[in-house]
Amino acid sequence: MSTPLERFFHIRERGSSVGTELRAGLVTFLTMAYILLVNPQILSEAGMPAEDVTVATALGAAFGTLLMGLYANFPFALAPGMGLNAYFTYGVVKGLGVDWRFALTAVFVEGLLFILLSYGGVRTIILRAIPAPIKLATTTGIGLFLALIGLRSAGLVTDSPATLVRLGELRAPVPLLALAGLVLIGVLSSRRVKGALLMGIAAVAVAAWMLGVAKAPEAWMSVPRLPRETFWAFDFSQVLTGKFLTVMLAFLFVDVFDTAGTLLGVGRAGGFLKPDGDLPGAGRGFMADAVGTVAGAVFGTSTVTCYIESAAGVEEGGRTGLTAVVVSGLFLLSLFFVPTLAAIPPVATAPVLVVVGALMMSGVRELAWNRMDEALPGFLTIALMPFTYSIANGISAGIVSYAALKLLSGRPREAHPVVYVLAVLLVLHYATSGGA
């Protein structure tokens, strides 16, 4: 006999179980908990108080993710987006020489506009209009993006002035631990052991503490407080200026395409997409993202968006909104356990990201590689995500190249009319923003 919890989330219908959903939520949270540490570091450089931003990060993520679980019933987690927070600090506050309250207001207004677009179904229309090759390539591109993040955190890939990237020092403790974790997760997964990803994270974290590679937690708990300086810290005095409009639209553009890419990529990995590439319930997912952005801005953080690390929980078996509810609850609990979370080193979650990235490669087989008007847009989508560190850039390149190739190849009707509109808008965006 099914429980009310199972009926509400349709857990059995989606081939999952309560235990699996709980475990998936924990795995997703652990792979993205780094945002609680990184986001305050980045936004503090814009002049925002780090303690306030830490609390705002947790509250914004908890609110948006809870809505994603209860309203959209997707196992996707949300948090302030990496890249968007960097643009907030370096592109807007420092680049334009404005106060952080100006940027925070732009995020707030962008979120409100995002909500309004949902009522007209504009975002769902955009999602459905994205060509099949771009949808297929998005999953693969996100997989490579995840793998790059994981390899970098593991020290297996490092930067190089001569070649941009190079192989890390394999004899160093961090890469060795990451490789051991990668093998452990690989073996457990191949043996179909439940909780393989979580076991890998725990094993590497404990090993790192014992070997002195990472500092063990000195305290397990701390007492949180609500934001003081960043709560509702808006400055509406420049809302009607051209500078504000440009910044707000830039936030909106990246938010829309980051969310669309993540919903498609992770949705495909979880088996949510229809054969035609449509994602049922995408409108609700977009709405959760938009409301999360507004809530995050109210508390005092940059744009909240759907996280590609959600793929880790999906791979662990998460198929319903219960996974997201668990993640939301853990973000709230994290306010009491910041010292413990801070002690989990990136090397512990890096192998998970690499494994999930590998599992997201399968969609590339379905691309029509013998047709350049299909293959090239797909390839650009895949390549530019990791190479530019942006999901939005990859999708943009795919859409613009798809429209151009179809039009110039004499096959204009093979592309949805919305694709041509998007292509023009994207070209204008990059022409005026320089790729910001």
Summary of the structure (lengths in Angstrom):
residues: 436
radius of gyration: 20.9
end to end distance: 53.2
largest distance: 65.8
contacts: 1652
relative contact order: 0.21
helix: 69%
strand: 3%
